[in-house]
């Protein structure tokens, strides 16, 4: 299977709290280490990626974090202005439409407008080029919203194509959808924990992206997995040591749970699943992100 380095847009999503920002940060760092000019986009949320990498917050303006790695927090107000200028072209017209008080009140009631401008800004950077014709960013890692919002967020182009009349907005929506559904450009990476609810939400997200967005799941990451360390013989040998047996049994049960979760994901996603072990560290920072990055190496490169 081709690795993520063969794609340009990496969309990371999953149930809230499963570690999707951790995975996004690790993937973005690995892309930058591969020499790819990489932009990691967080979508209107509290910034985590820059904090994990122990760098200053990016905010709504693109900020260089380190060599080959930039970050931005895509927020509605700033994205609205950029979208307006990008589509309407003229700043005076933008101010008339988007900065007029009455117009702003009206625009609040246009369905999906906020999602459109947020996604539109990210897709603009995906197509942005340098003066010499190269892509400004070789890779864009989208730390997408959590499951429910991700579905509505990524399905906005399709919804608009079906509902708005021909014009600038419809053309922009069509361009965005074409990029989202192109498997040579875009890869969706779903993140789950080895627990029933996160796994089920990952499967629901996979089905919704397939049916509503026509976006195929490239792979899944099973975060905080416990590797198997104790065999049945080991547990039998600890029968005379109840405290040690309790610890070993608990670890064995969690490892079994991870195997079952990984198997369920693989059978239903028809995509590879990459386990990332539970990290026991007092502070989750750059060192932890680099450990996660090492475990995701096969996902990035396609190595078996």
N, C-alpha and C positions, 0 to 999 in steps of 0.2 A: 504494500500500500504506500502511496506517495506520502511524504512527510509534509508538515505544515509549511516548510520553507519553500515549497512549490506554489503556495497560495499567497495572496496579498492581503486579504481581509480575514482575520481570525476573530470569530464571534464567540465569546465565552459567556455561558449563562447556566442557570440552575436555580434550585430553591434558595431563598435567602438563608445565609448562615452556613452554607456548605463549603465556603472557601473559594468562590469563583474569583474574587479580587486577588487572592493569593496565587491562583493558577494564572490569571491574566498577567500579574507582575512577573512571575517566573518565565512565562512564555515570551513576554516582551524583552526581558533581559537576555534570554537565549537568542532571540532574533538579532538583537543588537550585537551580541558577542559573535554572531556569524557574519558580521560586517554589513548587515541590512540596516538602512536608515529606517528606524522604527518609531511610530507614534502610538502611544497607548492612550485610549480615550475612555474616561469614566463619564457616565451619563447622568448629569444632574443629581449628584449624590455627595455624601461626605467622602473626601478623598482618602483613599487607603494606599494606593499603589506607591505614590511618592513617599508616604510614611514608611511603608514596608522596606523601601529601598534606601531609607534614611537620607532623603533629600527634601528640600523645601517644597511646600505645596505648589502645584502648578497654577491653579486657578483657571479662569476662562481663556487666558491667553496661552498659546503654545510655549512651553518652557523646556529648554534643554536640561535634562537631568544628568547625563554623562555622555560619553562618546557614543554616537549613533542612536541615542535614546532620548525621545521627547515625550512630554505628557501634556494633557489638557483635560480640564473638567468641562464638558460641554453642557452649558446651562441655557435655559430658554431665552432670557433677555438678550444676551450677547449673540446667541445663534440666530435669533429673529432678525437682528440688524444685518448680520452677515448674509443670511438667506435673502432678505429683501434686496440688498445691494447686488447680490449675485444674480438674482432672477430679474429684478426690475432695471438693473444696470445704472440707473441715474440716482444720485443721492437726493436731489430735490424731490423726485417722485417718491423715493423711499420715505422721506420725512412726511410728505403729504399723506401717504397711505398708512405707515406704521407708527409714526410719532404723533399723529393727530389724536387728541384725547378721545373724541367720539369714535374714530376709527379703531382705536385700541379696545374700546368697550365692545365694539362689534366683532372684532377679530377673536375675542375671547370665546365666542360662541360658535366659531367654525370648528366642526369636529376634526380631531386629530391634527390640528395646525401645530400645536406644540411639538408633538412627536415628529411631524414632518420636518420642522426646521432643525430639530436636534439630529435626526438621522441625516438630513440634507447636509449639514455641516461636516459630518463624518465622511459622507460619500464624496463631498467636494474635495476633501483632503486626499481621499483615495485616488482621485483623478488629477490632482494638482501636479504640475510639472515645473522643473527648474528651467532657467533660460537656455540651458544646453540640450533640453529635450528629455532628460532623465526624469523619472518620477521623483517628486520631492521626498516622498516616503515610500520605501520598498515594501514595508509591512505596516499594516494598521491592526492593532489589537484592540478590539472593542470589549471593555468590561461592561457587558450589556445588563439591562435591568433583570431582576429576578423573574422567575417563571411566568406568572400571570401577566405582568407588565411587558415582559419580553415578547410575548405572543402578539399583543396589540401594537407594540412599538415596531416590530419588524414586519407586521402585516399592513402597515399604513400605506406603503406605495400601491399595493394591490387594491386596497379599499378605495383610494383616490382615483385610480385608473377606472374603476367601475362606477364612480359617482360624480366626478367633476367634469365639466364640459372641456372640450379641447382648448388648449392654451398653455401658458408657461408652467402652471402648476401641474397639469397633466403630463407635460413633457418631462418635467423633473422627476415626477413619480415613476414614469416609465423607465427613465435612465437608472434610477435607484433600484427598481425591481430587477432590471436586466443584470445589474452587477450582483445583487444579492443571490440570484438563482443560478449564477454561472459557476459551476463546480471548479473551473480552472482558476477562478478568482477568490471565491469565498469558501470558508470551512467553518462549520459550527462545532464547537467543543462543549459538551454538556458535562457539568460537574455534579457529583452526588456524594453522599456519605454512605457507608455500608449499613444503612438503616432503612426500614420499610418505606417511610414517608418520602425521604429524599429520592430514593430509587424510583418510586411510583411517579413523583413529580417530574423526574428526568424523562421517564417514558411518555408522560402526557405532553411534555414540551416537545419531545421528538415528533410525536404524532401531529401536534398542532403546527409545528414548523413545516412538516412535510405536506400537510393538507391545506394549510392556509397561506403559506409563503412559498411553497415548492423549494424549500431549503433542506438539503440532505445533511444528516448528522455525519460528520467526519469521524468523530471518536468521542469517547467519554473518559472522564478522569474520576476514579474512585478515591476520594480524598480520605485521609485519616484511617487508612486500612491497617489492620494488625497482621503482620506476617506470621505464618505458622512456626512455632518454636518448640512445642511440646507434643510428642507423640503419645499414643495410648500407653505405650510401655513406660514413658516418663511419668505419666500420671499414676500408673500403677505403682511405680517405685516410690512415689511420694505419699503413699497411703498412711505411713506411720508419722507423717509430718503435716498435720492438718492446716497449719497456717501457710506453709509453702504450697500445699496442694490447692488451697483456695485461690492463691495468686495465679498458679499455673493453669488451673481450670478456667478462671475468668479470662485469661489471655487466650486459651485454646478456644473458648466459646466465641470470643470476638473475632478470632481468625477464621473460624468456621462461618460466622456471619458474613465476613468480607468475601469469602469464596462464593457463598450463595448469592450475595448481592451482585458480584461481578458476573456470575453465570447468568443471572436473570437479565442484566443489562445487555450482555453480548447476544443472548438469544433473541431479544426483542428489538434491539437497535440494529442488528446486523452490521455492527461496527466494532472495532477493537476497543478494549477497555484498559486503561493504564492506571495501575494502583500507585498511590502515593502514601507512604507509611505515616502513621501518627508520629508527630515530632514532639518530644518532651523537652521543652525549653522554657525557661522563666520569662524570656522576652522574645517576641516574634518580630524579628527584624531582617536585615539584609542576609545574615548568615543562614537563617531558616529558608529564605526565598531561594538562595543558591542551592540549598539541599533539595528543595522541591524541583528546581530547574534540572538538576542532575537526574532525578527520577523520571522527568518528562522528556529526556533526550530522545528516546525512540519515537515518541509522538512527533517531535519537531523534525527529525531527520528521516524518519521512515525506516530506520534500522530495525532489524528483528532481534 
